[in-house]
Amino acid sequence: MNVRSLLWLPFALAAVGCIGTRPEQARYDELRRLGADDDGDEEHNPGYPCVDCHGRDYAPGDDVFALAGTVYLRASDPYERGLAGAVVHVRDAEGRELEVVSNEVGNFMVSVEGGEEDEGEGSEEGEIEIGWWPTYPLEVWVTQGELEQRMETLIEREESCAHCHWRDPSATSVGRIYLMEDGT
């Protein structure tokens, strides 16, 4: 190896250090490894962190959600099948409210369009568009008929409910969003 080759070595190493997988891409790859699909319909990937693929900074799924998640009737329900028709209520720090109805597999999605200050209106497909980005913290509760479940804490920053409500309760998850305790 000559001296001229050694001069290029630091630049080559720096270039290799800059090439790699972005954290968002790594998370997307991990979700795919766990079984998530990207078929593009509103019924895909119940229980997965939606905003990992539908966020402002990274959206290989094209749609960008301000808030998204999956609702289940009971904590023990199968992951693949959430609760259809649950109403997710959200009130942001500025007092603005929205309601979105979960779709056939329990998914709900809130996207932002335009700049109008309209309140969001529920939909049967699980997705609504609002004219404002929610201001944190958020107060959230879920209803279906006479059933109501309020989140005990405020959402401080996470747009994807499954960031904290991922699968079964563990050191990294408080468990899924559900309306009824098991056995009731």
C-alpha positions in Angstrom: 0.0 0.0 0.0 1.4 3.4 -0.9 1.2 6.7 0.9 -1.4 8.1 -1.4 -3.8 5.1 -0.6 -3.4 5.8 3.1 -4.4 9.4 2.6 -7.8 8.3 1.3 -8.4 5.8 4.1 -10.0 8.2 6.6 -12.4 9.5 3.9 -13.4 6.0 2.9 -14.0 5.0 6.6 -16.1 8.2 7.1 -18.2 7.4 4.1 -18.8 3.8 5.3 -19.8 5.2 8.8 -22.4 7.4 7.2 -24.0 4.6 5.2 -26.5 2.5 7.2 -30.1 2.1 8.1 -32.0 5.1 9.5 -33.7 4.3 12.9 -37.1 4.6 11.2 -36.1 2.2 8.5 -34.7 -0.2 11.1 -38.1 -0.1 13.0 -40.0 -0.7 9.7 -37.7 -3.6 8.9 -38.3 -5.0 12.4 -42.1 -4.7 12.1 -41.9 -6.6 8.7 -39.8 -9.3 10.4 -42.6 -9.6 13.1 -45.2 -10.1 10.5 -46.5 -6.6 9.6 -47.5 -6.2 6.0 -47.8 -3.2 3.8 -50.7 -4.0 1.6 -52.1 -0.5 2.0 -55.7 -1.0 3.2 -57.0 0.3 6.5 -57.4 -3.2 7.9 -53.7 -4.1 7.9 -51.5 -4.5 10.9 -53.9 -4.2 13.8 -52.0 -3.7 17.1 -48.8 -2.5 15.4 -47.4 1.0 15.9 -49.0 2.7 12.9 -46.9 5.9 13.0 -43.7 3.9 12.6 -44.7 3.7 8.9 -47.1 6.6 8.7 -45.2 9.4 10.5 -44.2 12.9 9.6 -40.5 12.1 9.4 -40.9 8.7 7.7 -43.8 7.5 5.7 -43.1 4.5 3.4 -46.9 3.9 3.7 -47.6 7.3 2.1 -50.4 8.4 4.5 -49.2 10.4 7.5 -51.2 10.1 10.7 -51.3 12.6 13.6 -52.7 9.8 15.8 -53.4 6.1 15.2 -54.0 2.8 17.0 -56.1 -0.3 17.6 -58.9 -0.9 20.1 -59.8 -4.3 21.4 -62.9 -5.4 23.4 -60.9 -7.4 25.9 -57.1 -7.5 26.7 -57.0 -11.2 25.7 -58.6 -10.8 22.2 -56.5 -12.0 19.3 -54.0 -9.4 18.0 -55.3 -9.7 14.5 -58.8 -8.7 15.3 -59.7 -5.5 17.2 -63.1 -4.1 18.0 -65.1 -2.5 15.2 -67.3 0.5 16.0 -65.5 1.8 19.1 -65.4 5.6 19.3 -62.0 7.1 20.2 -62.4 10.5 21.8 -59.4 12.9 21.9 -59.1 16.4 23.5 -55.9 18.3 23.0 -54.2 20.9 25.2 -56.1 23.7 23.4 -59.5 22.1 24.1 -60.1 20.9 20.5 -61.8 17.6 20.3 -62.1 14.8 17.7 -63.9 11.5 17.5 -62.9 8.6 15.2 -64.7 5.3 14.9 -62.6 2.1 14.8 -62.9 0.1 11.6 -63.5 -3.6 11.0 -60.3 -4.8 12.7 -60.3 -2.1 15.4 -57.9 0.3 13.7 -58.4 4.1 13.8 -56.3 6.8 12.1 -56.3 10.6 12.3 -54.7 12.5 9.5 -54.2 16.3 9.0 -55.4 18.0 5.8 -55.4 21.7 5.0 -55.3 24.3 7.8 -58.9 24.7 8.9 -59.7 24.6 12.5 -62.6 22.2 12.0 -63.3 19.5 14.6 -62.8 16.0 13.4 -65.9 13.9 12.7 -66.1 10.2 13.1 -66.1 7.8 10.2 -67.0 4.2 9.6 -63.8 3.3 7.9 -61.6 4.1 10.9 -60.0 7.2 9.5 -60.7 10.9 9.7 -59.0 14.1 8.5 -58.8 17.1 10.7 -57.5 20.6 9.9 -55.0 20.9 12.8 -52.1 19.0 14.4 -53.1 18.1 18.0 -51.3 20.0 20.7 -50.0 17.8 23.5 -50.8 16.6 26.1 -53.9 14.7 24.9 -56.7 13.3 26.9 -58.1 10.1 25.4 -61.1 7.9 26.2 -62.9 5.1 24.2 -66.6 4.3 24.2 -68.9 1.8 22.6 -72.5 2.0 23.7 -72.6 2.1 27.5 -69.0 1.0 27.8 -66.3 3.6 28.5 -62.6 3.3 29.2 -60.6 6.4 30.0 -56.8 6.6 29.8 -55.5 7.3 33.3 -52.7 9.4 32.1 -52.3 12.0 29.4 -50.5 11.3 26.1 -47.4 13.5 26.2 -45.9 13.0 22.8 -46.6 9.7 21.1 -48.7 9.6 17.9 -48.9 5.8 17.8 -50.8 4.3 20.6 -49.0 1.0 20.2 -45.8 2.8 21.2 -46.9 2.2 24.8 -49.8 -0.2 24.2 -47.8 -2.9 22.4 -49.2 -6.4 22.8 -49.2 -8.0 26.3 -48.2 -6.1 29.4 -44.5 -6.2 30.0 -41.6 -4.0 31.0 -42.0 -2.1 27.7 -45.8 -2.2 27.3 -48.8 -1.4 29.4 -50.8 -3.8 27.3 -53.4 -3.2 24.6 -56.2 -0.7 24.5 -59.4 -2.4 25.5 -62.9 -1.7 26.8 -63.7 -4.6 29.1 -61.7 -6.6 31.6 -61.3 -10.3 30.8 -64.1 -12.4 32.4 -66.7 -9.7 32.4 
